């Protein structure tokens, strides 16, 4: 009688440990899945930022943009242009 009870108890303990282990594995898999989702979203956001920065660099290094910056900085004008400089603050 006691032996049957011990055998049942051992099987119940083994089953409980297996269930706990399985539950823990499920939680770890969910966390890993969420981490992958978060990293994927972050990667996509960084890709978009890189594209925007590449576009900004492309625009900033175009010959037209370089000429415009140099002319504004050095206050140069073309022969057919008139430069009107306005004060930074209203009078």
C-alpha positions as CSV (number, residue, x, y, z in Angstrom):
1,X,0.0,0.0,0.0
2,X,2.7,2.5,0.9
3,X,4.7,1.4,-2.1
4,X,1.8,2.2,-4.4
5,X,1.3,5.5,-2.7
6,X,5.1,6.3,-3.1
7,X,5.0,5.4,-6.7
8,X,2.0,7.6,-7.4
9,X,3.7,10.4,-5.4
10,X,6.9,10.1,-7.4
11,X,4.9,10.2,-10.7
12,X,3.0,13.2,-9.5
13,X,6.2,15.0,-8.5
14,X,7.8,14.2,-11.9
15,X,4.7,15.4,-13.7
16,X,4.6,18.6,-11.7
17,X,8.3,19.3,-12.5
18,X,7.7,18.6,-16.2
19,X,4.7,21.0,-16.2
20,X,6.7,23.7,-14.5
21,X,9.6,23.2,-16.9
22,X,7.2,23.3,-19.9
23,X,5.5,26.5,-18.5
24,X,8.9,28.2,-18.1
25,X,9.9,27.2,-21.6
26,X,6.7,28.7,-23.0
27,X,7.4,32.0,-21.1
28,X,10.9,32.1,-22.4
29,X,9.7,31.5,-26.0
30,X,7.2,34.4,-25.6
31,X,9.9,36.7,-24.3
32,X,12.2,35.8,-27.1
33,X,9.4,36.3,-29.7
34,X,8.7,39.8,-28.2
35,X,12.4,40.7,-28.3
36,X,12.6,39.7,-31.9
37,X,9.5,41.8,-32.7
38,X,11.0,44.8,-30.8
39,X,14.3,44.5,-32.5
40,X,12.7,44.2,-35.9
41,X,10.7,47.4,-35.3
42,X,13.9,49.2,-34.1
43,X,15.8,48.0,-37.2
44,X,13.1,49.3,-39.5
45,X,13.1,52.6,-37.8
46,X,16.9,52.8,-38.1
47,X,16.7,51.9,-41.8
48,X,14.3,54.8,-42.4
49,X,16.5,57.2,-40.5
50,X,19.5,56.1,-42.6
51,X,17.5,56.6,-45.8
52,X,16.6,60.1,-44.6
53,X,20.2,60.9,-43.7
54,X,21.4,59.6,-47.0
55,X,18.9,61.9,-48.8
56,X,20.0,64.8,-46.7
57,X,23.7,64.2,-47.6
58,X,22.8,63.8,-51.2
59,X,20.9,67.1,-51.2
60,X,23.6,68.9,-49.2
61,X,26.4,67.8,-51.6
62,X,24.6,68.6,-54.8
63,X,26.4,71.2,-56.9
64,X,23.4,73.5,-56.7
65,X,23.3,73.3,-52.9
66,X,27.0,73.8,-52.5
67,X,26.9,76.9,-54.8
68,X,23.9,78.3,-52.9
69,X,25.7,77.9,-49.5
70,X,29.0,79.4,-50.7
71,X,27.2,82.4,-52.3
72,X,25.1,83.0,-49.1
73,X,28.1,82.6,-46.8
74,X,30.4,84.8,-48.8
75,X,27.7,87.2,-49.9
76,X,28.5,86.6,-53.6
77,X,26.2,87.4,-56.4
78,X,25.9,86.6,-60.0
79,X,26.1,89.5,-62.5
80,X,22.4,89.5,-63.1
81,X,21.4,89.3,-59.4
82,X,20.7,91.9,-56.8
83,X,21.2,90.9,-53.1
84,X,18.9,92.5,-50.6
85,X,19.9,91.9,-47.0
86,X,17.1,92.1,-44.4
87,X,17.8,92.7,-40.7
88,X,17.5,89.6,-38.5
89,X,15.2,91.3,-36.1
90,X,12.3,93.6,-36.9
91,X,12.9,97.3,-36.4
